[in-house]
Amino acid sequence: IYMERSLESFISVLGILKAGLAYLPVHLHFPPERIQMILEDAEVVTLITQKKLLNTLNSRKGINIVSIETILEKYRIGPEYFEKIQSQDLAYI
């Protein structure tokens, strides 16, 4: 995950964990060389980011870069989805 702290970053973490996967937060202020090293060392397959941060990422070979906005638009997840969450739900926001 290469994102600013936001509701979308929280949604990303929950989605990744719910899918039974692991996530690696990448700090926004790391130099590009360090980011590249981290992504290669961790063998990252998919990087979730925000549209406004896409231009800060150089082309990453072998990594699928996806914006969270594209994911939310594709599945039409919006505020009405989160209004359905109740206090007895497992992850209460």
C-alpha positions as CSV (number, residue, x, y, z in Angstrom):
1,I,0.0,0.0,0.0
2,Y,1.4,3.4,-1.1
3,M,-1.2,5.8,0.2
4,E,-1.8,8.8,2.4
5,R,-3.6,8.0,5.6
6,S,-7.3,8.1,4.8
7,L,-10.5,6.2,4.8
8,E,-9.4,4.6,1.6
9,S,-6.2,3.3,3.1
10,F,-8.1,1.8,5.9
11,I,-10.5,0.2,3.4
12,S,-7.5,-1.2,1.5
13,V,-6.1,-2.8,4.7
14,L,-9.4,-4.3,5.6
15,G,-9.9,-5.7,2.1
16,I,-6.5,-7.2,1.9
17,L,-6.8,-8.8,5.3
18,K,-10.3,-10.1,4.5
19,A,-8.9,-11.7,1.4
20,G,-6.4,-13.6,3.6
21,L,-3.4,-11.7,2.2
22,A,-0.6,-9.6,3.7
23,Y,0.1,-6.0,3.1
24,L,3.2,-3.9,3.2
25,P,2.8,-0.1,3.9
26,V,5.3,1.9,2.0
27,H,6.1,5.4,3.4
28,L,5.3,8.3,1.0
29,H,8.5,10.2,1.9
30,F,11.0,7.4,1.0
31,P,13.3,8.2,-1.9
32,P,12.3,6.3,-5.1
33,E,15.4,4.1,-4.9
34,R,14.4,2.9,-1.5
35,I,10.8,2.3,-2.6
36,Q,12.1,0.2,-5.5
37,M,14.3,-1.8,-3.2
38,I,11.5,-2.5,-0.8
39,L,9.1,-3.6,-3.5
40,E,11.7,-5.8,-5.2
41,D,12.8,-7.4,-1.9
42,A,9.2,-8.1,-0.8
43,E,8.4,-9.4,-4.3
44,V,5.3,-7.2,-4.5
45,V,2.8,-8.2,-7.1
46,T,0.2,-5.5,-6.7
47,L,0.6,-2.0,-5.4
48,I,-2.5,-0.1,-4.3
49,T,-2.2,3.7,-4.4
50,Q,-4.2,6.8,-4.9
51,K,-4.7,8.5,-8.3
52,K,-3.0,11.6,-7.0
53,L,0.2,9.6,-6.2
54,L,0.4,7.7,-9.5
55,N,2.7,10.4,-11.0
56,T,5.2,9.9,-8.1
57,L,5.7,6.3,-9.0
58,N,8.1,5.4,-11.8
59,S,7.3,2.4,-13.9
60,R,7.7,-0.7,-11.8
61,K,8.5,-3.8,-13.8
62,G,6.3,-6.8,-12.9
63,I,4.1,-4.8,-10.5
64,N,0.5,-4.2,-11.1
65,I,-0.2,-0.7,-9.9
66,V,-3.9,0.0,-9.1
67,S,-5.6,3.1,-7.7
68,I,-8.0,2.7,-4.9
69,E,-10.4,5.0,-6.6
70,T,-10.5,2.7,-9.6
71,I,-11.3,-0.3,-7.3
72,L,-14.1,1.6,-5.5
73,E,-15.6,2.8,-8.8
74,K,-15.5,-0.7,-10.3
75,Y,-17.4,-2.2,-7.4
76,R,-19.5,1.0,-6.9
77,I,-18.6,1.1,-3.2
78,G,-19.5,4.5,-1.7
79,P,-20.8,6.1,1.5
80,E,-24.1,4.1,1.4
81,Y,-22.1,0.9,1.8
82,F,-20.6,2.1,5.1
83,E,-23.9,3.3,6.4
84,K,-24.9,-0.4,6.7
85,I,-22.2,-1.2,9.2
86,Q,-23.6,-1.8,12.7
87,S,-21.9,-1.8,16.1
88,Q,-22.3,-5.6,16.4
89,D,-20.3,-6.1,13.1
90,L,-16.8,-7.7,13.4
91,A,-15.0,-4.6,12.2
92,Y,-16.9,-1.5,13.4
93,I,-15.9,1.8,11.9
